[in-house]
Amino acid sequence: TTYKKRWAVEVFHKSLKSNASLAKSPTRTVRTQSNHVFMTICAAFKLECLSIKTQKNPFALCRKLLINASRAAYDQLQLLLAATA
C-alpha cells in the first residue's frame, strides 16, 4: 500500500537525520561543511544498507558498532601499555 511505502521513507529519513548528526558538525568553512555532509550521508547510507542486509535496527547496529570499536581501541591501549611496562 501507499502507506507502507511512505512509512518506509519516514523511517529512513528519521535514521538519516539521527545518524548523520549534521547539527553537531564542528565545521566552519564551506569546504569542510560540504565534506562533512557528504561523508555523514555516505556513512548513514552504509549503515542503512547494513541494516537491510542484517535485518536489524540501524540504531541497534550503530550501538553494536560503537561497542566493538570501543573494545578494539581498549585492547590496543592494553597492548601499548603492556609493551611499555
Backbone as XML, in Angstrom:
<?xml version="1.0"?>
<chain id="A" units="angstrom">
  <residue number="1" name="THR">
    <atom name="N" x="0.839" y="-1.189" z="0.000"/>
    <atom name="CA" x="0.000" y="0.000" z="0.000"/>
    <atom name="C" x="0.879" y="1.246" z="0.000"/>
  </residue>
  <residue number="2" name="THR">
    <atom name="N" x="0.250" y="2.347" z="-0.290"/>
    <atom name="CA" x="0.954" y="3.626" z="-0.297"/>
    <atom name="C" x="1.453" y="3.980" z="1.093"/>
  </residue>
  <residue number="3" name="TYR">
    <atom name="N" x="0.664" y="3.671" z="2.105"/>
    <atom name="CA" x="1.058" y="3.985" z="3.480"/>
    <atom name="C" x="2.335" y="3.243" z="3.872"/>
  </residue>
  <residue number="4" name="LYS">
    <atom name="N" x="2.433" y="1.960" z="3.505"/>
    <atom name="CA" x="3.628" y="1.171" z="3.837"/>
    <atom name="C" x="4.871" y="1.761" z="3.175"/>
  </residue>
  <residue number="5" name="LYS">
    <atom name="N" x="4.739" y="2.157" z="1.909"/>
    <atom name="CA" x="5.869" y="2.760" z="1.199"/>
    <atom name="C" x="6.254" y="4.081" z="1.847"/>
  </residue>
  <residue number="6" name="ARG">
    <atom name="N" x="5.252" y="4.871" z="2.193"/>
    <atom name="CA" x="5.516" y="6.163" z="2.821"/>
    <atom name="C" x="6.165" y="5.960" z="4.182"/>
  </residue>
  <residue number="7" name="TRP">
    <atom name="N" x="5.701" y="4.979" z="4.934"/>
    <atom name="CA" x="6.262" y="4.732" z="6.260"/>
    <atom name="C" x="7.737" y="4.339" z="6.156"/>
  </residue>
  <residue number="8" name="ALA">
    <atom name="N" x="8.098" y="3.529" z="5.162"/>
    <atom name="CA" x="9.499" y="3.137" z="4.972"/>
    <atom name="C" x="10.371" y="4.363" z="4.708"/>
  </residue>
  <residue number="9" name="VAL">
    <atom name="N" x="9.852" y="5.307" z="3.944"/>
    <atom name="CA" x="10.588" y="6.549" z="3.676"/>
    <atom name="C" x="10.737" y="7.356" z="4.956"/>
  </residue>
  <residue number="10" name="GLU">
    <atom name="N" x="9.693" y="7.407" z="5.776"/>
    <atom name="CA" x="9.757" y="8.142" z="7.049"/>
    <atom name="C" x="10.797" y="7.533" z="7.984"/>
  </residue>
  <residue number="11" name="VAL">
    <atom name="N" x="10.845" y="6.221" z="8.051"/>
    <atom name="CA" x="11.825" y="5.539" z="8.910"/>
    <atom name="C" x="13.239" y="5.826" z="8.409"/>
  </residue>
  <residue number="12" name="PHE">
    <atom name="N" x="13.437" y="5.774" z="7.085"/>
    <atom name="CA" x="14.751" y="6.074" z="6.517"/>
    <atom name="C" x="15.145" y="7.517" z="6.824"/>
  </residue>
  <residue number="13" name="HIS">
    <atom name="N" x="14.215" y="8.440" z="6.669"/>
    <atom name="CA" x="14.501" y="9.857" z="6.930"/>
    <atom name="C" x="14.886" y="10.064" z="8.392"/>
  </residue>
  <residue number="14" name="LYS">
    <atom name="N" x="14.178" y="9.425" z="9.304"/>
    <atom name="CA" x="14.497" y="9.541" z="10.732"/>
    <atom name="C" x="15.889" y="8.984" z="11.014"/>
  </residue>
  <residue number="15" name="SER">
    <atom name="N" x="16.190" y="7.854" z="10.416"/>
    <atom name="CA" x="17.507" y="7.244" z="10.599"/>
    <atom name="C" x="18.602" y="8.152" z="10.045"/>
  </residue>
  <residue number="16" name="LEU">
    <atom name="N" x="18.380" y="8.711" z="8.874"/>
    <atom name="CA" x="19.361" y="9.604" z="8.261"/>
    <atom name="C" x="19.599" y="10.832" z="9.132"/>
  </residue>
  <residue number="17" name="LYS">
    <atom name="N" x="18.513" y="11.441" z="9.610"/>
    <atom name="CA" x="18.654" y="12.625" z="10.467"/>
    <atom name="C" x="19.391" y="12.296" z="11.757"/>
  </residue>
  <residue number="18" name="SER">
    <atom name="N" x="19.064" y="11.176" z="12.359"/>
    <atom name="CA" x="19.668" y="10.808" z="13.640"/>
    <atom name="C" x="21.123" y="10.390" z="13.491"/>
  </residue>
  <residue number="19" name="ASN">
    <atom name="N" x="21.425" y="9.630" z="12.466"/>
    <atom name="CA" x="22.773" y="9.088" z="12.319"/>
    <atom name="C" x="23.743" y="10.041" z="11.638"/>
  </residue>
  <residue number="20" name="ALA">
    <atom name="N" x="23.256" y="10.993" z="10.882"/>
    <atom name="CA" x="24.151" y="11.936" z="10.217"/>
    <atom name="C" x="24.647" y="13.012" z="11.182"/>
  </residue>
  <residue number="21" name="SER">
    <atom name="N" x="23.876" y="13.361" z="12.180"/>
    <atom name="CA" x="24.259" y="14.348" z="13.200"/>
    <atom name="C" x="24.803" y="15.639" z="12.590"/>
  </residue>
  <residue number="22" name="LEU">
    <atom name="N" x="24.132" y="16.146" z="11.592"/>
    <atom name="CA" x="24.622" y="17.346" z="10.925"/>
    <atom name="C" x="24.568" y="18.577" z="11.826"/>
  </residue>
  <residue number="23" name="ALA">
    <atom name="N" x="23.659" y="18.598" z="12.776"/>
    <atom name="CA" x="23.556" y="19.750" z="13.674"/>
    <atom name="C" x="24.770" y="19.860" z="14.591"/>
  </residue>
  <residue number="24" name="LYS">
    <atom name="N" x="25.468" y="18.748" z="14.814"/>
    <atom name="CA" x="26.633" y="18.741" z="15.702"/>
    <atom name="C" x="27.944" y="18.944" z="14.947"/>
  </residue>
  <residue number="25" name="SER">
    <atom name="N" x="27.876" y="19.324" z="13.705"/>
    <atom name="CA" x="29.075" y="19.470" z="12.885"/>
    <atom name="C" x="29.990" y="20.568" z="13.428"/>
  </residue>
  <residue number="26" name="PRO">
    <atom name="N" x="31.267" y="20.252" z="13.630"/>
    <atom name="CA" x="32.205" y="21.254" z="14.138"/>
    <atom name="C" x="32.837" y="22.096" z="13.031"/>
  </residue>
  <residue number="27" name="THR">
    <atom name="N" x="32.363" y="21.955" z="11.812"/>
    <atom name="CA" x="32.992" y="22.621" z="10.672"/>
    <atom name="C" x="32.648" y="24.101" z="10.619"/>
  </residue>
  <residue number="28" name="ARG">
    <atom name="N" x="33.559" y="24.875" z="9.996"/>
    <atom name="CA" x="33.370" y="26.326" z="9.907"/>
    <atom name="C" x="33.355" y="26.848" z="8.471"/>
  </residue>
  <residue number="29" name="THR">
    <atom name="N" x="34.122" y="26.222" z="7.582"/>
    <atom name="CA" x="34.193" y="26.722" z="6.212"/>
    <atom name="C" x="33.246" y="25.931" z="5.310"/>
  </residue>
  <residue number="30" name="VAL">
    <atom name="N" x="32.950" y="26.504" z="4.169"/>
    <atom name="CA" x="32.035" y="25.855" z="3.223"/>
    <atom name="C" x="32.608" y="24.513" z="2.771"/>
  </residue>
  <residue number="31" name="ARG">
    <atom name="N" x="33.901" y="24.483" z="2.507"/>
    <atom name="CA" x="34.516" y="23.230" z="2.032"/>
    <atom name="C" x="34.425" y="22.128" z="3.085"/>
  </residue>
  <residue number="32" name="THR">
    <atom name="N" x="34.761" y="22.446" z="4.328"/>
    <atom name="CA" x="34.711" y="21.414" z="5.366"/>
    <atom name="C" x="33.273" y="21.014" z="5.666"/>
  </residue>
  <residue number="33" name="GLN">
    <atom name="N" x="32.342" y="21.958" z="5.559"/>
    <atom name="CA" x="30.931" y="21.623" z="5.749"/>
    <atom name="C" x="30.459" y="20.678" z="4.651"/>
  </residue>
  <residue number="34" name="SER">
    <atom name="N" x="30.845" y="20.969" z="3.420"/>
    <atom name="CA" x="30.461" y="20.102" z="2.294"/>
    <atom name="C" x="31.034" y="18.703" z="2.467"/>
  </residue>
  <residue number="35" name="ASN">
    <atom name="N" x="32.303" y="18.634" z="2.861"/>
    <atom name="CA" x="32.934" y="17.329" z="3.087"/>
    <atom name="C" x="32.229" y="16.576" z="4.212"/>
  </residue>
  <residue number="36" name="HIS">
    <atom name="N" x="31.904" y="17.288" z="5.280"/>
    <atom name="CA" x="31.246" y="16.649" z="6.422"/>
    <atom name="C" x="29.863" y="16.125" z="6.035"/>
  </residue>
  <residue number="37" name="VAL">
    <atom name="N" x="29.096" y="16.923" z="5.319"/>
    <atom name="CA" x="27.763" y="16.498" z="4.878"/>
    <atom name="C" x="27.879" y="15.262" z="3.986"/>
  </residue>
  <residue number="38" name="PHE">
    <atom name="N" x="28.796" y="15.301" z="3.029"/>
    <atom name="CA" x="28.968" y="14.165" z="2.118"/>
    <atom name="C" x="29.345" y="12.896" z="2.873"/>
  </residue>
  <residue number="39" name="MET">
    <atom name="N" x="30.322" y="12.990" z="3.758"/>
    <atom name="CA" x="30.794" y="11.800" z="4.473"/>
    <atom name="C" x="29.753" y="11.268" z="5.458"/>
  </residue>
  <residue number="40" name="THR">
    <atom name="N" x="29.013" y="12.150" z="6.119"/>
    <atom name="CA" x="28.000" y="11.661" z="7.055"/>
    <atom name="C" x="26.849" y="10.994" z="6.317"/>
  </residue>
  <residue number="41" name="ILE">
    <atom name="N" x="26.488" y="11.524" z="5.160"/>
    <atom name="CA" x="25.431" y="10.884" z="4.376"/>
    <atom name="C" x="25.917" y="9.537" z="3.837"/>
  </residue>
  <residue number="42" name="CYS">
    <atom name="N" x="27.178" y="9.463" z="3.416"/>
    <atom name="CA" x="27.742" y="8.169" z="2.977"/>
    <atom name="C" x="27.718" y="7.159" z="4.114"/>
  </residue>
  <residue number="43" name="ALA">
    <atom name="N" x="28.124" y="7.584" z="5.297"/>
    <atom name="CA" x="28.144" y="6.680" z="6.452"/>
    <atom name="C" x="26.728" y="6.241" z="6.821"/>
  </residue>
  <residue number="44" name="ALA">
    <atom name="N" x="25.784" y="7.180" z="6.807"/>
    <atom name="CA" x="24.396" y="6.838" z="7.129"/>
    <atom name="C" x="23.826" y="5.876" z="6.086"/>
  </residue>
  <residue number="45" name="PHE">
    <atom name="N" x="24.191" y="6.078" z="4.820"/>
    <atom name="CA" x="23.730" y="5.184" z="3.760"/>
    <atom name="C" x="24.308" y="3.778" z="3.945"/>
  </residue>
  <residue number="46" name="LYS">
    <atom name="N" x="25.596" y="3.689" z="4.282"/>
    <atom name="CA" x="26.210" y="2.378" z="4.525"/>
    <atom name="C" x="25.560" y="1.688" z="5.716"/>
  </residue>
  <residue number="47" name="LEU">
    <atom name="N" x="25.259" y="2.465" z="6.748"/>
    <atom name="CA" x="24.586" y="1.900" z="7.915"/>
    <atom name="C" x="23.203" y="1.379" z="7.534"/>
  </residue>
  <residue number="48" name="GLU">
    <atom name="N" x="22.501" y="2.117" z="6.694"/>
    <atom name="CA" x="21.171" y="1.689" z="6.251"/>
    <atom name="C" x="21.268" y="0.413" z="5.413"/>
  </residue>
  <residue number="49" name="CYS">
    <atom name="N" x="22.262" y="0.329" z="4.539"/>
    <atom name="CA" x="22.463" y="-0.890" z="3.735"/>
    <atom name="C" x="22.775" y="-2.081" z="4.633"/>
  </residue>
  <residue number="50" name="LEU">
    <atom name="N" x="23.622" y="-1.870" z="5.641"/>
    <atom name="CA" x="23.945" y="-2.935" z="6.590"/>
    <atom name="C" x="22.707" y="-3.349" z="7.371"/>
  </residue>
  <residue number="51" name="SER">
    <atom name="N" x="21.874" y="-2.378" z="7.692"/>
    <atom name="CA" x="20.632" y="-2.654" z="8.410"/>
    <atom name="C" x="19.703" y="-3.536" z="7.577"/>
  </residue>
  <residue number="52" name="ILE">
    <atom name="N" x="19.595" y="-3.232" z="6.303"/>
    <atom name="CA" x="18.748" y="-4.026" z="5.409"/>
    <atom name="C" x="19.326" y="-5.433" z="5.250"/>
  </residue>
  <residue number="53" name="LYS">
    <atom name="N" x="20.647" y="-5.516" z="5.098"/>
    <atom name="CA" x="21.310" y="-6.812" z="4.902"/>
    <atom name="C" x="21.168" y="-7.711" z="6.125"/>
  </residue>
  <residue number="54" name="THR">
    <atom name="N" x="21.296" y="-7.143" z="7.317"/>
    <atom name="CA" x="21.252" y="-7.945" z="8.546"/>
    <atom name="C" x="19.860" y="-8.019" z="9.158"/>
  </residue>
  <residue number="55" name="GLN">
    <atom name="N" x="18.917" y="-7.250" z="8.613"/>
    <atom name="CA" x="17.551" y="-7.198" z="9.148"/>
    <atom name="C" x="17.541" y="-6.728" z="10.607"/>
  </residue>
  <residue number="56" name="LYS">
    <atom name="N" x="18.436" y="-5.784" z="10.928"/>
    <atom name="CA" x="18.494" y="-5.238" z="12.281"/>
    <atom name="C" x="18.239" y="-3.744" z="12.241"/>
  </residue>
  <residue number="57" name="ASN">
    <atom name="N" x="17.780" y="-3.230" z="13.345"/>
    <atom name="CA" x="17.501" y="-1.815" z="13.514"/>
    <atom name="C" x="18.799" y="-1.012" z="13.352"/>
  </residue>
  <residue number="58" name="PRO">
    <atom name="N" x="18.785" y="0.098" z="12.580"/>
    <atom name="CA" x="20.007" y="0.887" z="12.403"/>
    <atom name="C" x="20.568" y="1.425" z="13.725"/>
  </residue>
  <residue number="59" name="PHE">
    <atom name="N" x="19.695" y="1.738" z="14.659"/>
    <atom name="CA" x="20.157" y="2.270" z="15.940"/>
    <atom name="C" x="20.850" y="1.181" z="16.758"/>
  </residue>
  <residue number="60" name="ALA">
    <atom name="N" x="20.334" y="-0.047" z="16.697"/>
    <atom name="CA" x="20.977" y="-1.170" z="17.381"/>
    <atom name="C" x="22.318" y="-1.487" z="16.727"/>
  </residue>
  <residue number="61" name="LEU">
    <atom name="N" x="22.373" y="-1.413" z="15.400"/>
    <atom name="CA" x="23.633" y="-1.638" z="14.692"/>
    <atom name="C" x="24.665" y="-0.581" z="15.062"/>
  </residue>
  <residue number="62" name="CYS">
    <atom name="N" x="24.232" y="0.651" z="15.131"/>
    <atom name="CA" x="25.128" y="1.751" z="15.483"/>
    <atom name="C" x="25.706" y="1.520" z="16.879"/>
  </residue>
  <residue number="63" name="ARG">
    <atom name="N" x="24.873" y="1.101" z="17.789"/>
    <atom name="CA" x="25.318" y="0.823" z="19.158"/>
    <atom name="C" x="26.326" y="-0.322" z="19.165"/>
  </residue>
  <residue number="64" name="LYS">
    <atom name="N" x="26.027" y="-1.375" z="18.408"/>
    <atom name="CA" x="26.925" y="-2.529" z="18.353"/>
    <atom name="C" x="28.270" y="-2.140" z="17.738"/>
  </residue>
  <residue number="65" name="LEU">
    <atom name="N" x="28.243" y="-1.338" z="16.677"/>
    <atom name="CA" x="29.482" y="-0.875" z="16.055"/>
    <atom name="C" x="30.308" y="-0.039" z="17.029"/>
  </residue>
  <residue number="66" name="LEU">
    <atom name="N" x="29.648" y="0.815" z="17.792"/>
    <atom name="CA" x="30.341" y="1.651" z="18.773"/>
    <atom name="C" x="30.975" y="0.798" z="19.871"/>
  </residue>
  <residue number="67" name="ILE">
    <atom name="N" x="30.249" y="-0.190" z="20.346"/>
    <atom name="CA" x="30.785" y="-1.085" z="21.383"/>
    <atom name="C" x="31.997" y="-1.845" z="20.851"/>
  </residue>
  <residue number="68" name="ASN">
    <atom name="N" x="31.895" y="-2.376" z="19.626"/>
    <atom name="CA" x="33.017" y="-3.114" z="19.042"/>
    <atom name="C" x="34.231" y="-2.215" z="18.820"/>
  </residue>
  <residue number="69" name="ALA">
    <atom name="N" x="34.005" y="-0.984" z="18.363"/>
    <atom name="CA" x="35.115" y="-0.049" z="18.154"/>
    <atom name="C" x="35.764" y="0.323" z="19.481"/>
  </residue>
  <residue number="70" name="SER">
    <atom name="N" x="34.956" y="0.534" z="20.509"/>
    <atom name="CA" x="35.495" y="0.862" z="21.832"/>
    <atom name="C" x="36.307" y="-0.300" z="22.390"/>
  </residue>
  <residue number="71" name="ARG">
    <atom name="N" x="35.803" y="-1.507" z="22.201"/>
    <atom name="CA" x="36.519" y="-2.696" z="22.679"/>
    <atom name="C" x="37.857" y="-2.844" z="21.956"/>
  </residue>
  <residue number="72" name="ALA">
    <atom name="N" x="37.865" y="-2.636" z="20.646"/>
    <atom name="CA" x="39.103" y="-2.745" z="19.870"/>
    <atom name="C" x="40.108" y="-1.675" z="20.299"/>
  </residue>
  <residue number="73" name="ALA">
    <atom name="N" x="39.629" y="-0.457" z="20.536"/>
    <atom name="CA" x="40.516" y="0.618" z="20.991"/>
    <atom name="C" x="41.082" y="0.301" z="22.371"/>
  </residue>
  <residue number="74" name="TYR">
    <atom name="N" x="40.268" y="-0.232" z="23.250"/>
    <atom name="CA" x="40.723" y="-0.597" z="24.592"/>
    <atom name="C" x="41.777" y="-1.706" z="24.520"/>
  </residue>
  <residue number="75" name="ASP">
    <atom name="N" x="41.538" y="-2.695" z="23.667"/>
    <atom name="CA" x="42.505" y="-3.784" z="23.504"/>
    <atom name="C" x="43.848" y="-3.259" z="22.990"/>
  </residue>
  <residue number="76" name="GLN">
    <atom name="N" x="43.794" y="-2.330" z="22.038"/>
    <atom name="CA" x="45.030" y="-1.733" z="21.525"/>
    <atom name="C" x="45.755" y="-0.944" z="22.612"/>
  </residue>
  <residue number="77" name="LEU">
    <atom name="N" x="45.004" y="-0.228" z="23.422"/>
    <atom name="CA" x="45.598" y="0.523" z="24.526"/>
    <atom name="C" x="46.286" y="-0.418" z="25.506"/>
  </residue>
  <residue number="78" name="GLN">
    <atom name="N" x="45.649" y="-1.540" z="25.805"/>
    <atom name="CA" x="46.245" y="-2.516" z="26.715"/>
    <atom name="C" x="47.545" y="-3.083" z="26.144"/>
  </residue>
  <residue number="79" name="LEU">
    <atom name="N" x="47.575" y="-3.331" z="24.831"/>
    <atom name="CA" x="48.798" y="-3.820" z="24.191"/>
    <atom name="C" x="49.920" y="-2.786" z="24.276"/>
  </residue>
  <residue number="80" name="LEU">
    <atom name="N" x="49.578" y="-1.523" z="24.051"/>
    <atom name="CA" x="50.579" y="-0.458" z="24.143"/>
    <atom name="C" x="51.104" y="-0.312" z="25.563"/>
  </residue>
  <residue number="81" name="LEU">
    <atom name="N" x="50.208" y="-0.385" z="26.526"/>
    <atom name="CA" x="50.624" y="-0.276" z="27.926"/>
    <atom name="C" x="51.504" y="-1.454" z="28.335"/>
  </residue>
  <residue number="82" name="ALA">
    <atom name="N" x="51.180" y="-2.642" z="27.855"/>
    <atom name="CA" x="51.979" y="-3.827" z="28.175"/>
    <atom name="C" x="53.364" y="-3.737" z="27.537"/>
  </residue>
  <residue number="83" name="ALA">
    <atom name="N" x="53.436" y="-3.147" z="26.348"/>
    <atom name="CA" x="54.716" y="-3.022" z="25.651"/>
    <atom name="C" x="55.636" y="-2.020" z="26.346"/>
  </residue>
  <residue number="84" name="THR">
    <atom name="N" x="55.067" y="-1.021" z="26.997"/>
    <atom name="CA" x="55.883" y="-0.008" z="27.672"/>
    <atom name="C" x="56.202" y="-0.380" z="29.111"/>
  </residue>
  <residue number="85" name="ALA">
    <atom name="N" x="55.570" y="-1.422" z="29.633"/>
    <atom name="CA" x="55.794" y="-1.805" z="31.038"/>
    <atom name="C" x="57.038" y="-2.638" z="31.220"/>
  </residue>
</chain>
